[in-house]
Amino acid sequence: MPNIIIREFEAPQLATFDITENTVLIPMLYARDFNEEIDDYTVSQVESTLFTDADTFSTWARSHSVTVDEFVDRSYIMAYELLLQGMNVVIKPILFDNHTIGASIDEDTAYDILENAISDGALSEFKDRNLFNIKFITTGGYANCGKTYVKDGGAEASAIAYETIRQLAQSRGDAIALIEFRDYFEDEEDLLNSIQNDYKDSNEGADLFAAAFFPWFTFNTSAVSYSSQQRISMPASFGYLMAYANSVKSNANWFAAAGTIRGLIPGLIKPVFNVGEALMHTLQGDNELGESLKIMVNPIYNAGTYGYRIWGNRVVSKTSIAQDDRYMNFLNVRMLLCDIKKQIFHTAMRCTFEPNDDIVWINFKTLANSLLDRMKSGRGISWYKWTKERAEEKATIKATLTIKPVEAVESFDINIILTDEEVEIAETV
């Protein structure tokens, strides 16, 4: 007897990937066990962990983070506050003996530990773009340029962590390293000398993948429970991340987190160094003294009645804006490129091992264009164009994506004309 049997099944869903999620990499001192002694520190025995909410992180960190006596780990505060603002955080634990730390930990010791760990390759695992979808690479709540540290063995050395994270961001191609100068300067001359002498030039384009901010500031934190430590000095790059987190709640990633509206830093009380108008222009390369600086620095600046704001939108590179890569000097364009690269990378992963025909090319563009179309309608790019090229090797799709980014406005050039003539006024564009 003939039978017709029809069954229905629900196809398994492919894993989704949020290209535009904003994740910050933070190395943090970590005590594995209060009752277990280990020699010195290690960078590999505790897995890096992604956190998406403050409560989960706090539960994990409070039993292991190094917060004893009068010392509070700024990296803990940094991670906790960013999670409260809706950012994601990847913690890279720097494992250390809690007994040693409990007896002698202070700000300089914590800094020395992190510098040594980063020099030893603590962050090397993050070269793999599949491991974590990170966008910002930091050294936590500590400086990474312009300070000396005590190397393993006792000798002093200049900080090199900024070089490590800068190269890491460049090797990934889809992340930004945040450069942090030391927390104290005697005067403007001391600051400018540090920028000139402590930051070493990059000859391989890595400066296009880094951004610097200044100065440190007093911050009102909710990460500690006793009132004597509610206010704490925090790095300028943390201020930028707080402003960015606040901005992306209602704006696209590629909008500059700077200016009177999007440059607001939640929780900021007051910077520890006053950046006046002249110094602001110097750090941004707008005057003769600024032209001699080797890098761009984005200041936290008092914008009059608006209060303190992030007042800069540049990567550290000082490539002339007259050159072809002028768009790359803008930090908001770097953010846009980070998202585009992430989209293309994971679109290519999705299409890998599909038949190499016109259908896979159409599917590839369709997946990639979902973000590009959002950028076009969302004031990120004016237009984009795909050009498929002839691949010299088998099993290869070769193509060029051309885009016209929309940079953030920085200057206004306005003429005011006085006249006693009565004329009809028409606005020209």
matplotlib code that plots the C-alpha trace (Angstrom):
import matplotlib.pyplot as plt

x = [0.0, 1.5, 2.4, 3.3, 5.0, 5.9, 7.7, 8.7, 11.8, 13.0, 16.4, 19.1, 19.9, 23.3, 25.2, 24.8, 27.5, 27.0, 29.6, 28.9, 29.1, 31.7, 34.1, 37.0, 40.1, 41.3, 44.2, 43.6, 45.6, 44.0, 44.6, 43.8, 43.5, 44.0, 45.6, 47.8, 51.2, 52.8, 56.1, 55.9, 53.1, 52.0, 49.9, 48.4, 46.9, 43.5, 41.4, 40.3, 36.6, 34.0, 31.5, 28.4, 26.9, 28.3, 26.8, 28.3, 31.7, 31.5, 30.7, 33.6, 36.1, 35.5, 36.8, 39.9, 40.6, 43.4, 41.7, 43.2, 43.9, 44.1, 44.7, 41.8, 42.6, 41.7, 41.2, 38.4, 36.7, 37.2, 35.6, 32.7, 31.8, 32.0, 29.7, 27.2, 27.2, 26.4, 29.8, 31.2, 34.5, 37.1, 39.2, 42.7, 43.7, 47.3, 47.7, 49.6, 50.3, 47.8, 50.0, 52.7, 50.3, 48.4, 51.6, 53.1, 50.7, 50.6, 50.1, 53.7, 53.8, 50.6, 52.0, 55.3, 53.4, 51.3, 54.2, 56.2, 53.3, 52.5, 56.1, 56.0, 53.2, 50.1, 48.0, 49.4, 46.4, 44.2, 45.9, 43.3, 40.2, 38.1, 38.8, 37.1, 35.4, 37.3, 37.3, 39.4, 42.7, 43.8, 46.2, 43.4, 43.5, 47.2, 49.5, 51.3, 53.6, 55.9, 56.5, 59.4, 58.8, 60.9, 61.7, 62.1, 65.5, 65.3, 66.5, 64.3, 63.0, 60.8, 57.2, 56.6, 53.1, 51.8, 54.0, 52.6, 49.0, 49.6, 51.1, 48.3, 45.7, 47.5, 47.9, 44.2, 43.2, 39.8, 40.7, 42.0, 44.8, 44.3, 47.5, 47.7, 50.3, 51.3, 48.9, 51.0, 52.9, 54.4, 53.4, 52.7, 56.4, 56.7, 53.7, 54.9, 58.4, 56.9, 54.8, 57.9, 60.4, 58.4, 56.2, 58.3, 57.3, 55.8, 57.3, 54.7, 51.5, 50.5, 49.8, 46.7, 45.4, 45.9, 44.4, 45.7, 43.8, 44.8, 44.5, 43.6, 40.6, 38.8, 35.9, 32.9, 32.7, 30.1, 32.4, 33.5, 31.3, 33.0, 32.8, 36.5, 37.1, 34.1, 36.3, 39.4, 41.8, 41.2, 42.9, 41.9, 41.3, 38.7, 37.0, 36.8, 35.4, 32.7, 31.9, 31.8, 29.6, 27.2, 27.1, 26.4, 23.2, 21.6, 24.1, 25.9, 29.4, 30.8, 29.7, 32.6, 32.4, 33.5, 32.1, 29.4, 26.8, 28.6, 31.8, 30.1, 31.9, 29.5, 30.8, 33.6, 34.3, 37.3, 40.5, 43.8, 45.4, 43.8, 43.8, 43.3, 42.4, 46.0, 47.1, 44.0, 45.1, 48.6, 47.6, 45.4, 48.2, 46.4, 49.2, 52.9, 53.9, 51.4, 52.7, 56.1, 54.5, 54.9, 51.4, 47.9, 46.3, 42.6, 42.1, 39.5, 38.7, 36.5, 33.9, 32.6, 29.0, 28.9, 31.5, 34.3, 34.1, 36.2, 37.5, 39.3, 38.6, 42.0, 44.2, 47.7, 49.1, 50.0, 49.9, 49.2, 45.5, 46.6, 47.6, 45.4, 44.8, 43.5, 40.3, 42.3, 43.4, 39.9, 39.0, 35.4, 36.5, 38.8, 35.7, 33.8, 36.6, 36.8, 33.2, 33.5, 36.5, 34.7, 31.6, 33.7, 35.8, 32.8, 30.9, 33.8, 33.8, 30.1, 30.7, 33.9, 33.7, 30.6, 30.7, 32.8, 30.2, 28.1, 25.6, 28.3, 29.5, 25.9, 25.4, 28.7, 27.8, 24.3, 25.7, 28.4, 26.0, 23.7, 26.1, 27.2, 23.6, 23.1, 26.2, 25.0, 21.6, 23.2, 25.6, 28.7, 29.5, 28.2, 28.4, 30.1, 31.0, 32.1, 34.4, 35.1, 38.5, 40.1, 41.7, 45.1, 44.6, 41.9, 39.2, 39.6, 37.3, 39.1, 37.3, 37.7, 35.4, 35.5, 33.8, 33.5, 33.5, 31.8, 34.4, 33.3, 33.4, 36.2, 36.5, 34.2, 35.3, 32.7, 32.8, 30.8, 30.1, 29.1, 27.1, 24.7, 23.2, 19.7, 20.0, 18.1, 20.0, 20.2, 22.1, 24.6, 25.9]
y = [0.0, 3.3, 5.7, 9.4, 10.6, 14.2, 15.4, 18.9, 20.0, 23.3, 24.1, 25.0, 28.7, 29.9, 31.6, 35.4, 37.9, 41.5, 43.4, 46.7, 45.6, 47.6, 45.5, 46.8, 44.7, 45.3, 43.5, 43.2, 41.8, 38.6, 36.6, 32.9, 31.7, 33.4, 30.2, 29.3, 30.8, 31.0, 32.4, 35.9, 36.2, 34.3, 35.4, 32.2, 30.1, 31.9, 32.2, 35.6, 36.2, 38.2, 40.1, 41.8, 43.0, 44.6, 42.3, 39.1, 40.8, 42.1, 38.7, 37.1, 39.9, 40.6, 37.2, 37.5, 41.1, 42.8, 45.4, 45.5, 48.0, 51.5, 50.2, 49.8, 48.4, 51.0, 48.3, 46.9, 50.3, 50.8, 47.5, 47.9, 51.4, 50.6, 47.6, 49.8, 52.1, 49.1, 48.3, 44.8, 44.0, 41.3, 40.8, 39.4, 38.2, 38.7, 36.0, 36.9, 35.7, 37.4, 37.1, 39.1, 41.6, 41.9, 42.8, 45.3, 46.4, 50.0, 52.0, 51.6, 47.9, 47.3, 49.3, 47.4, 44.0, 45.0, 46.4, 43.2, 41.0, 42.9, 42.8, 39.0, 38.6, 38.8, 40.2, 38.1, 35.8, 38.7, 38.8, 36.1, 38.0, 34.9, 34.8, 37.9, 40.7, 43.5, 47.1, 48.9, 47.7, 49.3, 48.8, 49.1, 51.9, 52.6, 54.7, 53.0, 55.8, 58.3, 56.3, 54.1, 50.7, 48.1, 45.1, 41.6, 41.7, 45.2, 47.5, 50.5, 50.7, 53.0, 51.9, 50.0, 48.8, 51.5, 50.0, 46.5, 47.5, 49.7, 46.9, 44.5, 46.9, 47.2, 43.4, 42.9, 45.8, 46.1, 47.6, 50.8, 51.1, 53.8, 55.6, 56.8, 59.2, 59.4, 60.9, 63.9, 66.7, 69.8, 72.1, 72.3, 72.1, 68.9, 67.5, 68.5, 67.1, 63.8, 63.6, 64.4, 62.1, 59.3, 58.3, 56.6, 57.0, 54.1, 53.5, 50.8, 52.8, 51.6, 55.2, 55.0, 52.4, 54.3, 57.3, 59.4, 61.4, 63.8, 64.5, 62.1, 63.2, 62.8, 60.4, 59.6, 55.8, 53.4, 50.5, 50.7, 50.7, 52.9, 56.7, 57.4, 55.9, 57.1, 59.6, 58.3, 59.5, 57.8, 57.8, 60.0, 57.1, 55.8, 59.2, 58.7, 55.3, 56.6, 59.3, 56.8, 54.4, 57.3, 58.4, 55.0, 54.7, 57.0, 57.4, 55.2, 53.9, 56.1, 59.4, 61.1, 60.8, 64.4, 67.9, 69.5, 66.7, 63.4, 64.4, 64.3, 62.1, 60.6, 60.8, 63.2, 65.7, 67.6, 67.0, 66.9, 69.2, 72.2, 72.3, 75.8, 76.9, 77.4, 74.0, 72.4, 73.8, 72.7, 69.1, 69.1, 70.5, 73.8, 76.2, 76.6, 74.8, 72.0, 71.5, 70.5, 67.7, 64.3, 63.0, 64.2, 64.2, 64.5, 66.7, 66.8, 70.5, 73.0, 74.0, 76.9, 76.6, 73.0, 71.9, 69.4, 67.5, 65.3, 67.9, 66.0, 63.3, 62.3, 59.2, 59.8, 59.8, 63.2, 62.3, 65.4, 65.9, 66.8, 63.3, 60.6, 58.9, 62.1, 60.3, 57.9, 60.6, 61.0, 58.8, 58.4, 57.2, 54.7, 53.5, 53.1, 51.1, 48.8, 47.9, 47.4, 45.1, 43.1, 42.8, 41.7, 39.2, 37.4, 37.6, 35.9, 33.3, 32.7, 32.1, 30.0, 26.6, 27.6, 27.0, 29.7, 31.1, 34.2, 33.1, 33.1, 36.5, 37.9, 36.4, 37.8, 41.3, 41.0, 40.1, 42.8, 45.5, 45.2, 47.2, 49.5, 50.4, 51.3, 53.5, 55.2, 56.0, 56.8, 59.6, 57.3, 57.1, 59.0, 56.1, 52.7, 50.6, 46.9, 46.0, 42.3, 41.6, 38.7, 36.3, 34.9, 31.8, 29.2, 29.1, 32.9, 35.8, 39.1, 42.4, 46.1, 48.1, 51.8, 54.1, 57.8, 58.4, 61.3, 62.9, 64.9, 68.7, 70.4, 73.9, 76.7, 79.4, 82.2, 85.7, 88.6, 91.5, 95.0, 97.1, 100.0, 98.8, 97.3, 94.1, 90.9, 88.3, 84.7, 81.9, 80.2, 76.7]
z = [0.0, -1.0, 1.8, 1.6, 4.8, 5.2, 8.3, 9.3, 11.3, 12.4, 11.0, 13.5, 13.6, 12.7, 15.4, 15.3, 15.8, 16.9, 14.9, 16.5, 20.2, 22.1, 24.2, 26.2, 27.0, 30.6, 32.3, 36.0, 39.0, 40.2, 43.3, 42.6, 46.2, 49.5, 50.9, 48.0, 47.5, 44.1, 42.9, 41.4, 38.7, 35.7, 32.7, 31.5, 34.3, 34.5, 31.4, 30.1, 30.6, 28.9, 31.1, 30.0, 33.3, 36.4, 39.0, 37.5, 37.2, 40.8, 42.2, 40.2, 41.0, 44.6, 45.7, 43.5, 42.7, 44.6, 46.8, 50.2, 53.0, 51.3, 47.8, 45.4, 42.0, 39.4, 36.8, 38.9, 39.1, 35.4, 34.4, 36.9, 35.8, 32.1, 32.6, 34.4, 31.3, 29.0, 27.6, 27.5, 29.2, 28.7, 31.8, 31.3, 34.8, 35.8, 38.4, 41.5, 45.1, 47.3, 50.4, 48.8, 47.5, 50.8, 52.6, 50.2, 47.4, 46.4, 43.3, 42.0, 42.8, 40.8, 37.9, 37.9, 37.9, 34.9, 32.9, 33.5, 32.6, 29.4, 28.5, 29.0, 26.5, 28.7, 25.9, 23.0, 22.9, 21.7, 18.3, 17.4, 16.1, 16.7, 20.4, 21.5, 19.6, 21.3, 20.1, 22.8, 24.1, 27.4, 30.3, 32.8, 35.3, 34.9, 32.7, 29.8, 28.6, 30.3, 33.5, 34.6, 36.2, 38.0, 35.8, 37.0, 38.5, 40.0, 37.2, 36.2, 32.6, 30.6, 30.1, 26.9, 27.4, 25.0, 22.3, 22.9, 22.8, 19.8, 17.9, 19.0, 17.7, 14.4, 14.1, 14.6, 12.4, 14.0, 17.5, 19.0, 21.6, 24.2, 25.1, 28.7, 30.1, 33.7, 36.2, 37.4, 35.6, 37.1, 34.3, 30.6, 29.7, 31.7, 29.8, 26.4, 27.1, 28.0, 24.8, 22.8, 24.5, 26.1, 23.1, 20.5, 16.8, 15.0, 11.5, 10.6, 10.7, 14.2, 15.2, 13.1, 15.5, 18.7, 20.4, 23.4, 26.0, 28.8, 31.7, 34.6, 36.6, 39.9, 39.5, 41.7, 41.7, 43.0, 42.8, 46.4, 49.4, 52.0, 51.7, 52.1, 48.7, 46.7, 44.9, 43.1, 40.4, 37.1, 33.7, 30.8, 28.5, 31.0, 30.7, 26.9, 27.3, 29.7, 27.2, 24.4, 26.4, 27.2, 23.5, 22.0, 24.1, 21.6, 18.8, 16.3, 17.0, 14.3, 15.8, 17.6, 21.4, 21.8, 22.0, 24.1, 23.7, 23.2, 25.0, 28.4, 31.0, 33.5, 37.1, 36.4, 39.2, 38.0, 36.0, 37.9, 35.3, 33.8, 30.0, 28.9, 25.4, 24.3, 25.5, 23.9, 20.5, 21.1, 21.9, 18.8, 16.6, 15.8, 16.6, 16.0, 19.2, 18.5, 15.0, 16.5, 18.7, 17.2, 18.1, 18.6, 22.0, 22.8, 25.9, 28.6, 28.3, 30.1, 27.4, 29.4, 30.4, 29.1, 31.7, 31.1, 27.8, 25.6, 23.1, 20.4, 17.7, 16.5, 16.5, 17.6, 14.0, 12.6, 9.0, 7.0, 6.2, 2.7, 2.1, 0.7, 4.1, 5.7, 6.7, 8.8, 11.2, 12.6, 15.5, 14.5, 11.1, 12.8, 14.8, 11.5, 9.9, 13.0, 12.5, 8.8, 9.2, 11.8, 9.5, 6.5, 8.5, 10.0, 6.7, 5.0, 7.8, 7.1, 3.4, 3.7, 1.9, -0.1, -3.8, -5.5, -7.9, -8.4, -5.7, -3.0, -4.2, -4.0, -0.5, 0.7, -0.5, 1.0, 4.4, 4.3, 3.0, 5.9, 8.0, 5.1, 4.4, 8.1, 7.9, 4.7, 6.2, 9.6, 8.6, 8.7, 5.0, 1.9, -0.4, -1.0, -3.9, -4.4, -7.2, -7.8, -9.1, -10.9, -8.3, -9.3, -7.0, -7.0, -4.3, -3.7, -3.8, -4.4, -4.2, -3.3, -1.2, -1.7, 0.8, 1.4, 5.2, 6.9, 9.3, 12.3, 11.9, 13.8, 12.5, 11.3, 8.8, 8.9, 7.3, 8.8, 6.5, 7.6, 5.2, 5.1, 1.9, 1.9, 0.0, -0.1, 1.9, 0.6, 2.2, -0.1, 0.4]

ax = plt.figure().add_subplot(projection="3d")
ax.plot(x, y, z, "-o")
ax.set_aspect("equal")
plt.show()
